[in-house]
Amino acid sequence: MADIEFTVDEGVGRILLNRPERKNAFSFDMLKQWASFLGEAQHDDSIRVVVVTGAGGAFCSGVDLDGFAADRGTPWLDKRMLTDKVHLVARAVEDFDKPYIAALPGVAVGAGLDMALMADLRLAASSVRLSEGYIRVGLLPGDGGCHLLPRLVGRANALELLWTGDFVDAGTALELGMVNHVYSDDEFEAKVSGFARKIAAAPPLATRMIKRAVVHGESMTFAASLDLVSSHQAIIQSTQDSREAMSAFREKRPAEFLGR
């Protein structure tokens, strides 16, 4: 079996980190494929949502330290290695304007947690444990944690988690806003699948426009955001998706978007 796999079913793309014996620690090759899968999904109109998850009851334990050390040709974790290799997925996520969900069946540590924080939403199993962890090996987050975590939990909570490396359980993660939903372990797969399919069944162009408006709005003035939304609205109203959604609403029937 491959270390990372990509499948598509009913409009939902699924990226599976598949190294359970290493708690899905990632290699350089996995990062390349991960970024490639997101690029593929971006340009495939049949894919409405992408879910990334891990095999064997874990999400991701971060970098494969043995593999990274063996591959280095310059000082380990230098700027070029981070920029050219580790950040491939971060850049692909930034360019991805469809819903992107991290499904966390278990532990996510260090860069593994940062990978989850990049997603639009995080769904967690009740046994999940999360930690930035870098401080324990004398490093700072190299994959976006210092940027992403404060935006979810606030500066003070983020600094505490970053400075201590403490693990967070499912209940605390939900309370802090690190995850959107927590599901029991035995229902986790079914709940994630149902959640993803619900979003995949929504009007795809409106879904993407909403994400763009939210993401760009974070760095805009309110006036600029209103101007952007008025332009998006004019475009959306001219589409078949919008007409189908409005007709379905008036006729009190489910709208049909998959397959178009």
Backbone torsions as a table, in degrees:
resi	resn	phi	psi	omega
1	MET	NA	149.4	179.8
2	ALA	-75.2	154.5	178.9
3	ASP	-70.6	-22.4	176.7
4	ILE	-145.7	135.8	-174.4
5	GLU	-130.5	152.5	178.5
6	PHE	-133.0	124.3	178.0
7	THR	-131.4	160.5	179.9
8	VAL	-133.2	134.4	179.0
9	ASP	-148.9	120.0	177.2
10	GLU	51.7	47.3	175.3
11	GLY	82.9	-2.0	-178.9
12	VAL	-109.4	119.0	173.0
13	GLY	-87.2	141.9	-177.3
14	ARG	-129.1	116.1	173.3
15	ILE	-96.1	120.7	-178.6
16	LEU	-112.2	117.5	170.9
17	LEU	-78.7	118.9	-164.1
18	ASN	-125.2	57.1	172.8
19	ARG	-128.5	64.1	-173.6
20	PRO	-59.8	-28.4	179.5
21	GLU	-67.7	-18.4	177.4
22	ARG	-115.1	17.9	-175.3
23	LYS	51.7	37.2	173.8
24	ASN	62.8	29.8	170.9
25	ALA	-57.5	141.1	-173.7
26	PHE	-101.2	150.3	176.8
27	SER	-106.2	173.9	175.9
28	PHE	-60.9	-42.5	-179.2
29	ASP	-62.5	-39.0	178.1
30	MET	-63.9	-39.5	179.3
31	LEU	-63.0	-41.9	178.2
32	LYS	-60.6	-45.8	-179.6
33	GLN	-67.7	-40.0	178.5
34	TRP	-57.0	-50.3	178.9
35	ALA	-62.6	-39.1	179.4
36	SER	-64.7	-40.3	178.6
37	PHE	-62.1	-41.3	178.8
38	LEU	-65.4	-39.0	176.4
39	GLY	-63.7	-41.2	177.0
40	GLU	-61.4	-45.4	-179.2
41	ALA	-65.8	-33.9	-179.9
42	GLN	-60.6	-36.7	-173.5
43	HIS	-100.9	4.7	178.1
44	ASP	-105.3	107.4	-175.2
45	ASP	-66.8	-17.7	178.6
46	SER	-76.1	-15.9	179.0
47	ILE	-95.0	117.9	-175.5
48	ARG	-102.3	-27.0	-175.8
49	VAL	-143.9	146.5	172.0
50	VAL	-122.8	131.5	175.6
51	VAL	-113.3	130.5	174.2
52	VAL	-110.9	133.2	-177.8
53	THR	-148.3	179.4	-177.6
54	GLY	-127.1	154.6	-179.8
55	ALA	-90.2	158.7	171.0
56	GLY	72.7	24.6	175.9
57	GLY	79.9	14.6	175.3
58	ALA	-132.4	155.6	172.0
59	PHE	-89.6	-68.4	-178.6
60	CYS	-165.5	131.8	179.4
61	SER	-94.6	12.2	176.7
62	GLY	96.9	-148.4	-176.6
63	VAL	-74.3	148.6	170.6
64	ASP	-79.9	97.0	-172.9
65	LEU	-59.1	-38.4	179.9
66	ASP	-64.6	-45.4	-178.8
67	GLY	-67.2	-40.7	-179.3
68	PHE	-66.9	-40.7	179.5
69	ALA	-64.0	-38.1	-178.5
70	ALA	-70.4	-30.6	-175.6
71	ASP	-84.8	-14.1	-171.1
72	ARG	-69.8	141.8	174.7
73	GLY	-117.8	-14.5	176.4
74	THR	-125.9	173.6	-177.8
75	PRO	-49.3	135.3	-173.7
76	TRP	-55.7	134.9	179.4
77	LEU	61.4	33.3	176.9
78	ASP	-75.2	173.5	-173.6
79	LYS	-60.5	-42.6	-177.0
80	ARG	-64.6	-40.7	-179.7
81	MET	-63.0	-43.0	177.7
82	LEU	-64.0	-48.8	-175.1
83	THR	-66.3	-45.7	-173.0
84	ASP	-84.3	-23.2	-173.6
85	LYS	-121.1	-59.5	-174.7
86	VAL	-64.8	-36.5	-174.3
87	HIS	-83.8	5.6	178.2
88	LEU	-57.3	-44.7	-178.6
89	VAL	-68.4	-41.8	179.6
90	ALA	-58.4	-42.3	179.5
91	ARG	-68.9	-37.3	177.5
92	ALA	-65.7	-39.3	177.5
93	VAL	-63.8	-40.8	-179.3
94	GLU	-62.2	-32.8	-179.9
95	ASP	-86.0	-6.9	-173.3
96	PHE	-90.0	114.9	-174.5
97	ASP	-104.0	13.9	174.1
98	LYS	-100.1	164.2	177.4
99	PRO	-59.1	134.0	-177.4
100	TYR	-131.6	116.8	-171.4
101	ILE	-119.6	133.4	173.0
102	ALA	-99.6	122.7	177.2
103	ALA	-104.6	116.1	-170.4
104	LEU	-107.6	98.1	-178.8
105	PRO	-79.9	-11.5	-177.9
106	GLY	-170.3	-142.6	-170.4
107	VAL	-62.2	140.4	170.7
108	ALA	-137.2	117.6	-171.8
109	VAL	-130.5	143.5	173.2
110	GLY	58.1	-127.8	179.3
111	ALA	-62.7	-23.8	174.7
112	GLY	-64.4	-41.0	175.5
113	LEU	-67.8	-41.5	178.3
114	ASP	-58.1	-39.5	177.4
115	MET	-61.0	-38.1	177.6
116	ALA	-69.9	-37.8	-179.3
117	LEU	-65.8	-24.0	178.2
118	MET	-67.6	-24.6	-176.4
119	ALA	-68.2	160.2	177.0
120	ASP	-69.5	-38.6	-179.2
121	LEU	-137.5	154.9	175.7
122	ARG	-129.1	128.3	176.8
123	LEU	-114.1	130.1	-171.4
124	ALA	-122.6	145.9	168.7
125	ALA	-79.3	157.0	-175.2
126	SER	-64.7	-21.4	179.7
127	SER	-91.4	8.8	-176.3
128	VAL	-63.0	145.9	173.3
129	ARG	-136.7	129.0	-173.7
130	LEU	-123.2	139.7	177.3
131	SER	-155.9	137.7	172.0
132	GLU	-70.1	-46.8	166.4
133	GLY	72.1	-15.5	-174.8
134	TYR	-58.6	-37.1	-175.0
135	ILE	-59.3	-27.1	-178.2
136	ARG	-67.4	-23.8	177.7
137	VAL	-113.0	18.8	174.0
138	GLY	72.7	28.9	-179.3
139	LEU	-123.6	165.8	170.5
140	LEU	-107.6	158.8	-179.0
141	PRO	-56.1	126.4	-177.3
142	GLY	-102.9	2.5	-174.6
143	ASP	-129.8	31.1	170.8
144	GLY	104.2	-1.0	-175.5
145	GLY	-58.4	-40.2	-178.4
146	CYS	-67.7	-23.0	177.8
147	HIS	-89.3	-43.6	-171.1
148	LEU	-80.0	-44.4	-173.2
149	LEU	-62.1	-45.7	179.6
150	PRO	-60.5	-29.2	179.8
151	ARG	-71.7	-18.3	177.6
152	LEU	-96.8	-40.7	-170.4
153	VAL	-117.0	-3.4	-176.2
154	GLY	90.7	158.3	-173.4
155	ARG	-63.1	-48.3	-174.3
156	ALA	-64.0	-45.9	178.6
157	ASN	-63.9	-39.8	179.8
158	ALA	-63.6	-45.0	-179.6
159	LEU	-62.9	-39.6	177.3
160	GLU	-60.8	-46.4	-179.9
161	LEU	-65.9	-37.1	-179.5
162	LEU	-73.8	-38.2	-177.3
163	TRP	-77.2	-30.8	-177.1
164	THR	-95.8	-29.4	-173.9
165	GLY	70.3	13.5	-177.8
166	ASP	-62.5	149.8	174.8
167	PHE	-81.8	145.3	178.0
168	VAL	-115.7	130.9	177.8
169	ASP	-86.6	178.3	-173.6
170	ALA	-61.5	-44.1	-178.3
171	GLY	-62.9	-43.3	178.8
172	THR	-67.5	-40.6	179.0
173	ALA	-60.2	-39.7	178.3
174	LEU	-68.1	-42.4	179.8
175	GLU	-63.6	-38.4	-179.1
176	LEU	-76.9	-20.1	-176.6
177	GLY	94.4	13.3	178.2
178	MET	-73.7	-28.4	177.4
179	VAL	-128.5	155.5	-178.8
180	ASN	-88.9	-37.1	-178.3
181	HIS	-144.5	150.1	173.3
182	VAL	-122.1	129.7	179.2
183	TYR	-120.8	150.7	176.9
184	SER	-61.0	150.8	-176.3
185	ASP	-56.9	-40.6	-175.3
186	ASP	-74.9	-18.6	177.9
187	GLU	-103.1	-2.5	-168.7
188	PHE	-56.8	-53.2	-176.4
189	GLU	-59.6	-45.0	-178.6
190	ALA	-65.9	-40.4	-179.8
191	LYS	-66.5	-42.4	178.2
192	VAL	-62.7	-45.0	179.7
193	SER	-60.2	-45.1	179.6
194	GLY	-64.3	-40.8	179.4
195	PHE	-62.9	-46.4	-178.1
196	ALA	-64.9	-40.6	-179.8
197	ARG	-67.3	-33.3	177.2
198	LYS	-61.2	-44.6	179.6
199	ILE	-70.7	-38.2	179.3
200	ALA	-62.4	-26.9	-178.4
201	ALA	-83.7	-6.6	-180.0
202	ALA	-78.7	163.4	178.1
203	PRO	-56.8	115.9	-170.7
204	PRO	-65.2	-39.8	-178.8
205	LEU	-69.0	-40.5	177.6
206	ALA	-64.9	-39.2	178.2
207	THR	-58.9	-45.1	-179.2
208	ARG	-68.6	-40.1	179.3
209	MET	-64.7	-37.8	177.2
210	ILE	-61.2	-45.4	179.3
211	LYS	-60.6	-44.5	179.4
212	ARG	-60.5	-44.1	-178.8
213	ALA	-63.5	-38.6	178.9
214	VAL	-68.8	-47.9	-176.9
215	VAL	-63.8	-49.7	-179.1
216	HIS	-69.6	-31.5	-179.3
217	GLY	-64.2	-23.3	179.6
218	GLU	-65.3	-23.2	-179.1
219	SER	-115.2	15.8	-178.6
220	MET	-114.6	160.3	166.3
221	THR	-72.1	163.3	178.8
222	PHE	-62.0	-41.0	-179.5
223	ALA	-62.5	-42.4	179.0
224	ALA	-65.5	-38.2	178.1
225	SER	-64.0	-42.8	177.3
226	LEU	-61.9	-38.7	178.7
227	ASP	-64.9	-42.5	178.3
228	LEU	-61.5	-46.3	-177.3
229	VAL	-64.9	-36.8	179.2
230	SER	-64.0	-34.6	176.5
231	SER	-70.2	-45.7	178.2
232	HIS	-59.1	-41.8	-177.1
233	GLN	-62.6	-40.5	179.8
234	ALA	-63.0	-38.8	179.2
235	ILE	-68.2	-48.4	-176.1
236	ILE	-60.3	-40.8	-176.9
237	GLN	-64.8	-18.7	-179.0
238	SER	-89.0	-1.1	-173.4
239	THR	-94.6	157.7	175.0
240	GLN	-63.9	-34.9	177.9
241	ASP	-55.7	-47.1	-178.1
242	SER	-65.5	-42.2	179.4
243	ARG	-63.7	-40.3	178.5
244	GLU	-65.3	-42.6	179.6
245	ALA	-62.6	-42.9	-179.6
246	MET	-67.1	-41.0	179.0
247	SER	-63.8	-43.6	-179.9
248	ALA	-62.8	-39.7	179.0
249	PHE	-62.6	-46.3	-178.3
250	ARG	-68.2	-35.1	-178.0
251	GLU	-88.8	0.7	178.6
252	LYS	54.0	50.6	177.8
253	ARG	-134.2	161.7	176.4
254	PRO	-66.8	137.9	173.9
255	ALA	-76.6	153.0	-178.0
256	GLU	-122.9	114.3	-179.9
257	PHE	-121.6	-31.7	-178.6
258	LEU	-61.8	138.0	179.5
259	GLY	92.1	-3.2	179.3
260	ARG	-101.9	NA	NA
